[in-house]
Amino acid sequence: MTTAVDTNVIAALWDADAELSGMANHALDEAMARGRLVISAPVFAELMAMPRRNEAFLGGFLRDTRISVDWDLDESIWRTAGRAFQAYAGRQRERRDAGPRPILADFLIGAHAVERECWFLTLEAGLYRAAFPRLQLVAI
């Protein structure tokens, strides 16, 4: 079984909060025990933007943890992300909700997991459960 990992899980692993970091580490260990770990290209890009992270650091981290990167976001992923983002935007308009909004990358990340039929490890189960009902979630 392959588990796609969300940006927020790896960010939590690197967090100064020992409890959150420990939970992320445990969840990643459990996912690795079940099979392969993968991140999508948007997760890689988001991780690159984190403070004190660069391409060399990230490459070494991914090698050391045996997390692979799926660089290929084919048409089915873009279409699934677009449909989910469209539905989300419609729900937000109906609610007239001005709160914080996920960005397109979040929907690409979720669509990648759906289309590749991966389990999905995240800290934001609510967003992904609503946007991708078929997604096999593993929430921290």
C-alpha angles and dihedrals in degrees: 000000000000122000120202111212124217122226092246093061093056091042088053089051088058094042122120089229102098094202094053092043091050092050091050092048092050092048092050091048091051092048091049090051088057095049145286126354122218138174125202123237092258090056089053090051093048091050090051089058094057119108116274092007126119138166094271093050092047093047091052092046092051092047093048093048095039091233110152127209121230102209095177114095101175129190095274091058093049092048093048090048091048093051092048092046091048092052091047092050090049092052090049092051092049091051092041085225113176095179126118112308131211115239129233091264089066090058093046089052092051094043090052090057092046096047094044089047092234129152108249124225113201146144091221103066094152095061094046095042090055095043099041112029091176093055116116100226129202105187127194 
